[in-house]
Amino acid sequence: MFRPKGKQQTDIPVAVVAEPAPMANTVRPVPLPFSDNREPAMLSAGLPVVADTVPAWLEDEDLLRDEAVLFGLSEARADEKVALIKHYFAHRTADLERTVERYNEQIGELNLFIEQKENLIGELEHKHAGLENRQPAEHHLPRTLAGLALSVVMCVGNYFLIADTLLPAFPRNSALISIGVFLAGMFNLFSRTSFLHETSAPVTPRRLLEEVGLPLAASFFVLVQALQTQPVLNAVALFVFIFFLFLLAGKLLLGTLTVLHRDLRTYAANQTLVKDKLAKLGAWEADIQLLKREIDYIRAQKWQILPDLNRAEASLDRLNARRDMLVSLFISEFNLARQLRSRLTEKQQKEILDGQ
């Protein structure tokens, strides 16, 4: 612990830790050298600012032990020297800390870019899978067109039956009267379906009269005119035939038009789906591959930064470990000397101090 006076407390240059070389294609870390101006925070704390030279005992462990012994035997406190050691290493690690922080920021930005592109890839893949799994909706357009054509034929045939039956009775206005009777019996219903097609809804007298009233009246009117020119059996058969045509053909025609509209919309949607699959699936696949290549490129940049970051962190860890070791060494020697001081006389303490 005690050595004869040999080494003088001279000032030596501060050893500057070299900053790791920046990688290509990255932002070059700009060193921020200390200026000659005193830092306000350090001046207010009463700490000496490290300039171009430092006390030799900060670079030599033996001199550090001697310095700790001197402080331990004196009335001084260890906090001042500990603060000086920490400040000295804070000066040496400042550039490294900035470099590590800069590299971490660059890696954080690259990770953010990767995350954004991966999220975009996930959205595109979800859209791609959804569109690819969509199947054309089922429709019955040919059957609907055939049903519509048959409905029109039935309605036209019914009209001609009515017109031919009413012609002898109304020779002058037979066409207009036939059209009126035809329309009155054919398109009098406002409900979507006939009561003959519904099994769940109850058939009330009001609804029955509403749906059957006009068709029955129109058919009976035709029956009366047919009895004047045709046999009874023919007239009754015509009455029954026209009556049921009134009940069913009108609803069939209007219902078929509704189904035709729905089938046409389904057919158009299926055609749009086919076009979207041809156009969008290929474009999305190309976008996904492009994003994956961009992610690979960003990851390559990230892996180029990591070695420099690791070297900077390793250098920083070594300096911090050196600082902690010197602080521990100084405090240990200081406490040992402080304990020994209580056992020594003032003369012995003076001799030791003079010997140092």
Helices and strands as residue ranges (DSSP letters): E 11-13, H 40-45, E 53-55, G 56-58, H 61-73, H 78-133, H 141-166, H 174-186, H 205-229, H 232-341, H 346-355
